[in-house]
């Protein structure tokens, strides 16, 4: 018999279990055209943020764990993710996840598909729930101090650079920028964000954890800002940042409403409109929550989203 499910944010709540056994789980998730994210990602050419596939796999892993007893596992890291084709409003996203128990956690290999074929492949690492020592920040973690006090660009400036809009614009301010090199941004997490809308009143505090998928999406939007920063409005017209993959990501701590995030993004490589980024995220009080080894993105015409990417 399944344990009672713990309330938590589900970015794609319309889901069902197709198969579940000791080796893994298969689920389907509906990309509801009425979901609030489509209004802001992106106006005029809506598509599901790639990280929603990560959230779908995460909830599939949690559903699989319901049959094994004990606390729900926690996402510890992303070994690799490849985004292969977009998920569009009205699509059904199928998730097949193979789950292997390890010492102190789980390894997960997952494939996501729509009716047009593969949309993403993921390799994730989970740890068993329990206390952890977060006092020592990893190499590259944010220092907690802004590198260029007095340099600040708000939402009006951000909207000139990336097409994300409410509720999918997950960066509030640029604190410091070196075009072609690095950017520091801020994101305030609030319980008024639409992702919290359907949580019942009896949700425990742990249920209000900000989804790792949105934490990573916010960091990636900071990377998109850096890629677009020194380009003219004419160059950016009709362009969109497409993330092809990521690896070496460590989830170091939880984020709750009231936390203020400080993203640091650096360009490690650039070639012909394609960038490899690295960096980290911490809270305003210096607590590390995310370390990013590698994220690849490219600026491409939004017209490429009109048809599925071949797989």
C-alpha positions as CSV (number, residue, x, y, z in Angstrom):
1,X,0.0,0.0,0.0
2,X,1.2,3.5,-0.8
3,X,2.1,5.9,1.9
4,X,0.2,9.2,2.1
5,X,1.7,11.6,-0.4
6,X,3.5,14.7,0.9
7,X,2.2,17.9,-0.6
8,X,4.7,19.7,-2.8
9,X,4.8,21.9,-5.9
10,X,4.1,20.0,-9.1
11,X,4.8,22.1,-12.2
12,X,2.8,19.7,-14.4
13,X,0.1,18.5,-11.9
14,X,-2.1,16.6,-14.5
15,X,-0.3,13.3,-14.4
16,X,-0.9,9.5,-14.2
17,X,1.2,6.4,-13.4
18,X,1.3,4.0,-16.3
19,X,3.7,1.5,-14.8
20,X,5.6,1.1,-11.6
21,X,7.8,-1.7,-10.4
22,X,11.1,-2.3,-8.6
23,X,13.1,-1.2,-11.6
24,X,11.5,2.1,-12.3
25,X,8.3,4.0,-13.3
26,X,6.5,5.3,-16.4
27,X,4.2,8.3,-16.1
28,X,2.4,10.7,-18.4
29,X,2.2,14.5,-17.8
30,X,-0.2,16.9,-19.6
31,X,1.3,20.1,-20.9
32,X,-2.0,21.9,-20.2
33,X,-2.5,24.8,-22.6
34,X,-4.1,26.8,-19.8
35,X,-1.0,26.5,-17.5
36,X,0.2,29.9,-16.4
37,X,3.8,29.3,-17.6
38,X,2.7,29.4,-21.3
39,X,1.6,33.1,-21.0
40,X,5.3,34.1,-20.4
41,X,7.3,31.4,-22.1
42,X,7.0,32.8,-24.7
43,X,4.4,35.3,-25.8
44,X,3.6,34.6,-29.4
45,X,5.3,31.2,-29.5
46,X,4.5,29.3,-26.3
47,X,6.5,26.2,-25.4
48,X,7.2,24.4,-22.1
49,X,10.5,25.4,-20.4
50,X,12.9,22.5,-20.8
51,X,13.4,22.2,-17.1
52,X,9.8,21.2,-16.7
53,X,10.9,17.8,-18.0
54,X,13.3,17.7,-15.1
55,X,10.4,18.4,-12.7
56,X,8.3,15.7,-14.3
57,X,11.1,13.1,-13.9
58,X,11.6,14.3,-10.3
59,X,8.0,13.7,-9.4
60,X,8.1,10.3,-11.1
61,X,11.0,9.4,-8.9
62,X,9.0,10.6,-5.8
63,X,6.0,8.5,-6.9
64,X,8.3,5.5,-7.3
65,X,9.8,6.0,-3.8
66,X,6.3,5.9,-2.3
67,X,6.4,2.1,-2.6
68,X,9.7,1.7,-0.8
69,X,9.1,3.3,2.6
70,X,11.1,6.0,4.3
71,X,11.3,9.7,3.5
72,X,11.2,11.0,-0.1
73,X,14.6,11.2,-1.7
74,X,16.1,14.6,-2.5
75,X,17.5,15.6,-5.8
76,X,21.3,15.9,-5.3
77,X,22.6,16.5,-8.7
78,X,22.3,16.4,-12.5
79,X,24.9,14.3,-14.2
80,X,23.6,15.2,-17.6
81,X,20.5,16.5,-19.5
82,X,20.0,16.8,-23.2
83,X,17.1,18.8,-24.6
84,X,16.2,17.3,-28.0
85,X,12.9,18.9,-29.1
86,X,10.3,21.3,-27.7
87,X,7.2,20.4,-25.7
88,X,4.2,22.4,-26.9
89,X,0.9,23.3,-25.4
90,X,-1.4,20.4,-25.5
91,X,1.3,17.8,-25.7
92,X,1.4,14.7,-23.5
93,X,4.9,14.2,-22.0
94,X,5.7,10.5,-21.3
95,X,8.4,9.8,-18.8
96,X,10.2,6.5,-18.5
97,X,12.6,6.5,-15.5
98,X,14.9,3.6,-14.5
99,X,15.7,3.9,-10.8
100,X,18.7,2.1,-9.2
101,X,19.3,2.1,-5.5
102,X,22.8,3.1,-4.4
103,X,24.5,3.5,-1.0
104,X,22.7,6.5,0.4
105,X,20.5,7.4,-2.6
106,X,19.4,6.5,-6.1
107,X,20.7,6.9,-9.6
108,X,18.1,7.7,-12.3
109,X,18.2,7.5,-16.0
110,X,15.1,8.9,-17.8
111,X,13.8,9.5,-21.3
112,X,11.0,12.0,-22.0
113,X,8.9,11.8,-25.2
114,X,6.0,13.5,-26.9
115,X,4.1,12.2,-29.9
116,X,6.9,13.6,-32.1
117,X,9.6,11.6,-30.5
118,X,12.3,12.1,-27.8
119,X,12.2,15.5,-26.1
120,X,14.9,15.0,-23.4
121,X,17.2,12.5,-21.8
122,X,18.3,12.9,-18.2
123,X,20.8,11.3,-15.7
124,X,20.1,12.3,-12.2
125,X,21.5,11.6,-8.7
126,X,19.4,11.4,-5.6
127,X,20.3,11.3,-1.9
128,X,18.3,9.8,0.9
129,X,16.6,12.5,3.0
130,X,18.5,13.5,6.2
131,X,20.6,16.2,7.8
132,X,23.5,17.6,5.8
133,X,26.4,19.9,6.6
134,X,26.0,23.0,4.3
135,X,28.5,25.2,6.2
136,X,31.3,24.8,3.7
137,X,30.6,26.4,0.3
138,X,31.9,24.5,-2.7
139,X,34.5,26.0,-5.1
140,X,32.9,28.8,-7.2
141,X,30.0,29.4,-4.8
142,X,28.7,33.0,-4.6
143,X,30.6,35.1,-2.2
144,X,27.6,36.9,-0.9
145,X,28.9,40.4,-1.8
146,X,28.0,42.1,-5.0
147,X,31.0,42.6,-7.2
148,X,30.0,46.0,-8.6
149,X,27.9,48.0,-6.1
150,X,25.8,50.7,-7.7
151,X,25.5,48.9,-11.0
152,X,21.9,47.7,-11.3
153,X,19.5,47.0,-14.1
154,X,15.8,46.2,-13.3
155,X,13.0,44.4,-15.1
156,X,12.5,47.1,-17.8
157,X,16.1,46.5,-19.0
158,X,15.7,42.7,-18.7
159,X,12.6,42.7,-21.0
160,X,14.7,44.3,-23.7
161,X,17.1,41.3,-23.7
162,X,15.1,38.1,-23.2
163,X,11.5,37.3,-24.3
164,X,10.4,35.8,-20.9
165,X,7.4,37.5,-19.3
166,X,5.2,36.9,-16.2
167,X,5.0,34.4,-14.7
168,X,8.0,32.9,-16.4
169,X,10.4,35.8,-16.0
170,X,12.5,34.5,-13.0
171,X,15.1,37.2,-12.7
172,X,14.4,40.5,-10.9
173,X,17.6,42.5,-11.3
174,X,21.1,42.5,-12.7
175,X,23.6,43.5,-10.0
176,X,26.8,43.4,-12.0
177,X,27.8,42.5,-15.5
178,X,31.0,42.2,-17.6
179,X,29.8,41.7,-21.2
180,X,31.2,38.6,-22.7
181,X,32.5,37.4,-19.3
182,X,30.1,37.3,-16.4
183,X,26.9,38.5,-14.7
184,X,25.5,38.6,-11.2
185,X,21.7,38.6,-10.8
186,X,19.1,38.6,-8.1
187,X,15.8,36.6,-7.8
188,X,13.4,37.0,-4.8
189,X,11.3,33.9,-4.1
190,X,7.8,34.7,-2.9
191,X,4.8,32.6,-2.0
192,X,2.7,34.7,-4.3
193,X,4.2,33.0,-7.4
194,X,1.7,30.9,-9.3
195,X,3.5,27.6,-8.6
196,X,2.3,27.8,-5.0
197,X,-1.3,28.4,-5.9
198,X,-2.7,24.9,-5.5
199,X,-0.9,23.9,-2.3
200,X,-3.5,23.2,0.4
201,X,-3.4,25.0,3.7
202,X,-2.2,21.9,5.6
203,X,1.0,21.7,3.5
204,X,4.1,21.3,5.7
205,X,6.9,23.8,5.5
206,X,9.0,21.4,3.5
207,X,6.3,21.3,0.8
208,X,7.0,25.0,0.0
209,X,10.5,24.2,-1.3
210,X,11.1,26.1,-4.5
211,X,11.4,23.4,-7.3
212,X,14.9,22.7,-8.4
213,X,13.7,23.0,-11.9
214,X,12.7,26.7,-11.3
215,X,15.9,27.4,-9.5
216,X,17.9,26.1,-12.5
217,X,15.6,28.0,-14.9
218,X,16.3,31.2,-13.1
219,X,20.0,30.7,-13.3
220,X,19.7,29.8,-17.0
221,X,17.7,33.0,-17.6
222,X,20.7,34.9,-16.1
223,X,22.9,33.1,-18.6
224,X,20.6,34.1,-21.4
225,X,20.9,37.7,-20.3
226,X,24.6,37.5,-20.4
227,X,24.6,36.1,-23.9
228,X,22.3,38.9,-25.1
229,X,23.8,41.7,-23.2
230,X,26.1,43.3,-25.8
231,X,23.8,42.8,-28.7
232,X,21.6,45.5,-30.3
233,X,17.8,45.3,-30.3
234,X,18.0,44.7,-34.0
235,X,20.2,41.6,-33.5
236,X,17.9,40.3,-30.8
237,X,14.6,40.8,-32.7
238,X,13.0,37.4,-33.1
239,X,15.9,35.6,-31.3
240,X,15.4,33.2,-28.4
241,X,18.0,31.4,-26.2
242,X,17.7,27.6,-26.6
243,X,19.4,25.4,-24.0
244,X,20.8,22.3,-25.5
245,X,22.0,20.5,-22.3
246,X,23.6,20.7,-18.9
247,X,25.9,18.6,-16.7
248,X,27.7,18.7,-13.4
249,X,25.0,20.4,-11.5
250,X,24.8,20.0,-7.7
251,X,21.7,20.9,-5.7
252,X,23.2,22.0,-2.4
253,X,20.3,23.3,-0.3
254,X,16.6,24.1,-0.2
255,X,15.0,27.4,-1.2
256,X,11.9,28.7,0.4
257,X,9.6,31.7,0.1
258,X,11.4,34.7,1.5
259,X,14.8,33.7,0.2
260,X,16.6,36.0,-2.1
261,X,18.8,34.3,-4.6
262,X,22.1,35.5,-6.0
263,X,23.1,33.9,-9.3
264,X,26.6,34.1,-10.6
265,X,27.2,33.1,-14.2
266,X,30.4,33.0,-16.2
267,X,31.2,32.2,-19.8
268,X,33.7,29.3,-20.0
269,X,33.5,29.0,-23.8
270,X,32.0,30.8,-26.8
271,X,31.8,29.8,-30.4
272,X,29.6,31.2,-33.2
273,X,26.6,32.1,-31.2
274,X,26.9,29.2,-28.8
275,X,28.0,29.5,-25.2
276,X,29.1,27.2,-22.4
277,X,28.3,28.7,-19.0
278,X,29.3,27.8,-15.4
279,X,28.6,29.3,-12.0
280,X,26.6,29.0,-8.8
281,X,23.7,30.3,-6.8
282,X,23.5,31.3,-3.1
283,X,21.1,33.1,-0.9
284,X,21.6,36.7,0.2
285,X,22.8,35.4,3.6
286,X,25.6,33.4,2.0
287,X,24.1,29.9,2.0
288,X,25.0,27.9,-1.2
289,X,22.1,26.3,-2.9
290,X,23.4,25.4,-6.5
291,X,26.7,24.7,-8.2
292,X,26.6,24.6,-12.1
293,X,29.4,22.8,-13.9
294,X,28.2,23.3,-17.5
295,X,25.2,24.7,-19.4
296,X,25.1,25.0,-23.2
297,X,22.9,27.6,-24.9
298,X,22.6,29.2,-28.3
299,X,20.7,32.2,-29.7
300,X,18.5,31.1,-32.5
301,X,15.6,32.6,-34.5
302,X,12.3,31.9,-32.8
303,X,11.1,30.5,-36.2
304,X,13.0,27.3,-35.5
305,X,10.3,26.6,-32.8
306,X,7.6,26.3,-35.4
307,X,8.5,22.7,-36.1
308,X,9.9,19.9,-34.0
309,X,13.6,19.5,-33.8
310,X,14.7,16.2,-35.5
311,X,15.9,13.5,-33.1
